[in-house]
Amino acid sequence: MSTMALDTSRPLPRPAAAARGRILVADDQPAVREALRLLLKPHGYQVRTVASPAAVLAELAHPGLRYDMLIMDLNYARDTTTGQEGLELVSRVREVDPFLPIMVMTAWSTVPLAVATMREGVCDFIEKPWDNARVLAAVDAHVTAGDRRRRTQRLEADALVVQRRLLARPVPSVQGFDIGVAWHFAEPLGGDAYVAARRPDGRLAVAIADVCGKGMPAALLMASTLATLEDLVEAALPPAQVCAQLSRILAPRLGDERFVSLVFAVLDPALGTLEYANAGHPAPLLLHADGRTSRLTAGGPVLGVLTEARYEEGRLPLGPGDRLALFTDGVAEAAGTDGEELGEARLLARLGEWRDRPAAAASAAVLELARAFAGGSLADDATAVVVDTLAGIE
């Protein structure tokens, strides 16, 4: 029999009769199976009954069908009192379909057995003989909740594909610059993003952004922010104006306690200048070839809090061999086991040591430094962008 996992990223078709859901009932007693079928069918459920764990797994592996709930006995022919056979079946079902609601029924209930089933991910535990009203109410609640979980999982899967595609885009080749990007998400979806794009006049526009929060809400908000930001980049607006317009656009979209931090910079290889605005983001570091360091602090508040926010614009000289490092707070605030943060000073020292590394290797090393300092894993999203000015710049 096949126990391959179901693909839950897309809904499978339901038979027309399954108006409220498709239920699989598993019990080795024909009378129990028939009683549950007669109970559920008049309430709009399509019911399929089977008599063994093997038949359950075969049904769940059936191509083209998706069940909305499994109601199963814990005891079958092999073991009629301990529930061990049922616990093994629950574990196998979870491998096949991790989102399927499972309700277990048994006439041999004990507290340890109930606890064991819940640990395996069972959503409800019913003693035989059962109360019809309670069973119907529980089935309705769990089918609804299961359908909601599947929809959420599909949304997350779609969002993950979109976000990975955005972040995994090839780093552009811009004459006069070497660009490297590295990123890590603490959860499958995250709230960090970056932009690196050549403007029509040959200047390089680079930005890094961070949404307050993690997971699906942060990812959706960042996707919206990134789309708007890319439109503003195409418009060739100066950095302060980009921040002001983006803040005004984002303000109606953000809920309470939500905001976006951003640094937007334009590097001009012809004039040898770096113009930027910082909207409440950790200050990027410009390591000059002569050993000096500049912090990009000029700007204003985080985006989306004030609809009419104003931003100061900073301007710095840019010469051959200069290195610009942008990063999110997940890098600088990476905490060691003693609670101490990595901090700007440690990061700056290592960036100086890595001057002979190309930008891509340096950006990856920034994340590895933060990860190692935090004991091997990062608790927050972390992104690093490194831009080197090449010898051809004047």
N, C-alpha and C positions, 0 to 999 in steps of 0.2 A: 504494500500500500504506500502511496506517496504522502509525505508530510511537508512538502515544500511550502514556504511561507507565501501567503497571499499578497499581491500588490494592492495596498490600500490607498495608493496615491490617486487613483481614479475610481469613481463609484461604478460598481458592477450593476447590470440591469436587474431589476426586480420583476417578478411576474406581476401582471396587472392586478391579480386578486390580492396581492400583499399590500393593502392600503395602509395598514398601520405597522407592518413589519413582517419579517419572515423568521419564524421561530423553529429551532431544532430541539426536539425533546429526546433525551436518552434515558432509558430505564429498562431493566431486564424483566419487568412485570408488565404484560400486555394490558392489564386493567388500568394501571397507572398511566401508561402512554395514552390510552383511549380517553381516560378521564380528563387529562390535560388538553388533549386535542379538542374535546367537546366544550371545555371551558373557554378556550382561547379563540376558537374559530368564529363564534357568533360576534365577537368583539373586533373583527376585522383583521385578525392575524392569520397568515398562512402557516400551517403547522406541518412539519415533517417529523416523523418519529422513527427512532432506531433503537436497537436492543443491546448494543455493545460498544465499548470504547473504540474498537477497530472501525465500526460503522460510523462513529462520530468523525473520526479523522478522515475517512474516505469522503464523507459529505463535505467537509470543510475544504478538502483539496479539489472538489469538483469544479472544473472550469466553467466560468460563466454564471456562477451562483454566489450570492453573498448573504449570509445569515445576519440578522440583527440581534439575536440573542440565543444563547444555549441554556436550556434547563436540563440538568443532568443529575442522576442518582450518584451517590458516592460508592455504592456497593454493588458488585456484579458477581458473576458466577465464580470467579477465582477467590473472592474474599467477601463474605456477606455481612461482616460486622465492623471491621476496623476503619473502613473508608480509604485504605491505602491505595486501592486500585483507582478510586475516583481522584485522589490527589495526584497520582501519576498522570491521569488523563488531563486534569487541569493544566499541569505543566506542559504537556504535549500540545494542548490547544493554544496555550500562550505563545508557543514557538510558531504555530501556524498562522494565528491571527491575534496579535497583541492587543487589538482594540475591541474584541468581541466581548460584550457583557456576558458573564456566566453566573447563573443562579444554581446553587446546589440544593438537593433535597435528600433527606435521609430519615429513616426511622430509628437510627442508632446514634443519636446526637449526644455529644459531650462537649464541654467547654474547650478542652484542648483541640478537639477536632474542628470546632468552629473557628478557633484562632488560626489553626494551620491552613484552613481553606482561605481565610482572608489574607494571610501572608502570601498565598499564591496568586492573589489578585482577583479572587471571587468577589462579586459585587453584592451578593445576598445569600443568606443561609436559611432554608425553610425546613421545619420539622414536619414529618408525616405523622398522622394525617394533617393536611393543611387547611387553612381557611381560604375559601375561594376569593373573597373580597380582597384579602391581603395579597394573594398571589397576583390578581389582576392589577392592583395598584402598583405593586413592585415591578411587574413586567412593563407596564406603561412608563414608569419613571426611568427604568434602566434602558429601555429601547430609545427613549428620547435623549437621555444623557449619552448613550453610545453613538447615536447619530451625530450629536454635537461634537463629540471627540473626533469622529472621522472627518467631519467638515473642517475642524481646526487643524487636523493633521494634513489634510489636503492643502489648506491655505499655507501652512508652514512649509510644506514641500515645494509649493510653487514659489513662495517668497525666497526660499533657500536657493532655488535654481536661478532666479533673477539676481539675487544679491551676489552669488558666486560669479555669475556672468559679468556683472558690473565690475567687481573687484579684480577679476582675473583677466581683464582686457589687457592687451599688450601695452607696455609702457611706451609712449611715443618717442620717436627719435627727433630731437630738436638740435639743430646745428649750434655748437658752442657749449652743449651741456651733456652731462651723463646723469641719468635719473634712475634711482632704485626705489622699490616699494616692497614692504613686507607687512603682513597683517595676521592677527590671531583673534579669534572670537572665543569668549569664555563659554558661550552657549552656541548651538548650531546657527542661530541668527544673532546678529549684532548691530550696534548703532554707530560704528565708525565708517568713514568713507574718505576718499581722496579724489582729487582731480589733477591731472597733468595734461596740458594741451598746448599746442603751438598756435599762437594767434597769427592772423594773416600777415601782420607786419614783421613776423619772425621772432617776436617776443615769446617767452615761455610763461604761461599762467599755471600756477600750482596752488593747490589748496588742500587743507586737511580739516576734517570736521568730526564732531562727536556729539551724539544725541544723549541726553541724560537718560540712563536706563539701559536695559539689555533685552534680548528676546524679540518676539514678534512685534510689539508696539514700537520699539526703538527702530527695528528694521524697516517697518512701513514708513515711519516718519523720515528716516534717512533716505529712503528711495525717493520720496517726494522732494526732500531738500536737494538731493543730488540732481534731479531732473531740472529743478528751477535754477540751481547754480550753473549748470552747463549752458542753459539758455543765456544767462547773464555773462558767462565767459565769451560766448559767441558774439555778444553785443559789444565787446571790447570796452567795457566800462572801467573806470579807475577803481582800485581796491576799496576805498572808503564808500563809494557809491554802490558797489556790489553788496557790501555788508548792509548798508541802509535799506536798499531795496529788498534784499532777502529777508531782513528782519520784519519789514512791513508785510511782506507776502506770507511769512510763516505765522505771524501772530494769531490770525484767526483759526489756524489749523491746530494749534497746540492746546492741550488741556492744562489743567492746573499742575504745577510743579514739573512741567516739561519745558525744556529749552535746548538750544543747539549752540555749541561753541565752535568757532571757525577761525582759521587764519587764511587769508587770501593774499597771494603775492604775485607780482609781475616782475620777471627778470629780463632786463633789456641788454642783449649782448653788444648792441651798437653803442649805446651810451654808457655802458658799464654801471648800471644802476639797478637797485632792487627797491621797488615800491610795494608797500603792504599795508594791511589793516588787520588788527587782531580783535576779534569779537569774543572776549572772555575765555580764550583758549590758552593752555600752557605755552609760554613764550618759546618759539623756535629759536635755534641757535645758529648764528652765522659765524663760522670759523674762518677768519681771514688767513691768507697765505703767510702773512708776516707774524702770525701768532696771536693777534688780537681776536677778541670774541665780542660780537654784538648780539644783544637779546632783542627779539622783535616784540616789543610791548605796546607800541602805539596803537590805539584803536578805540574801543568802547565796550558796551555791555554785551552779554550773550544775546543771541538772536531769538526773536520771537516773544520777548517779554515786553518791549516797548515798541509800539507801532511807528513812532516818530524818532527812533534812536538816531543819534549822530555819531560819526566815527572819525577819529583823527587818522591821518594817513602818514606813515613813516617812510623815510627815504634813506637808503644806505648805499655806499659805494660798493661795487662788485668788480672784482678783478680776477685774473687767471689764478687757478689753484684754490679759490674760495670754496667752502663747502657749507651748504644750507641743510640743516637737519630739522624736520618737523615731526612731531610725535603727539600722540594722545596721552591723556592722563594715566591710562593703563600701563604706560611705560615708566614715566617718572615716579608714579605712586605705587609701583610694584613693591609689596611689603615682604620683608624677610620673616623668619620664624619668630624673631623678637619684636616684630611690629614696626621696625625701622624701615623707612621708604628708601628706594634706590636714590632718588633725588637728582637734581640737575648737575651738581658738582661731579658725581661719579660718572654720569653719562657724558658730560663734557670731556672729562679726562680720557675716557675710552675712545670717544670720537677722534680726539687728537692722536691717539696711538694708532688708529686705523686709517690714517691719511693716505697710506699707500694702497688701500683696498679700493676697488671700484665701487660705485654707488650701490649697486645691487647687493654686493657682499656686505657693505657697511650697514645697510638697512636691515638685512637679515641678522647681522651681529647685534644690532640694537635690541631686537626682540629676544635673541638668545641671552643677552646680558640680563634683561629684565626677568626672563624665565628662570635663569640660574639663581639670581638674587632672591627670587621668591620661593626657592626650594624645589624647582622643577616644574611648576605649573602656575599659570596666571589666573587670578580670580576675576579679572576684568578684561574687556576688549582692549586690544593694543594694536596700534598701527604706527609705522615709521616710514617717512619719505625722506630720502637723501638726494640732494641735487649738487653736483660738482660743476663748477665752471672750468672749462677746458682751456688749454694753453692758447687756443686761437682767439680768445676774447680779448678785446682791447678796451 
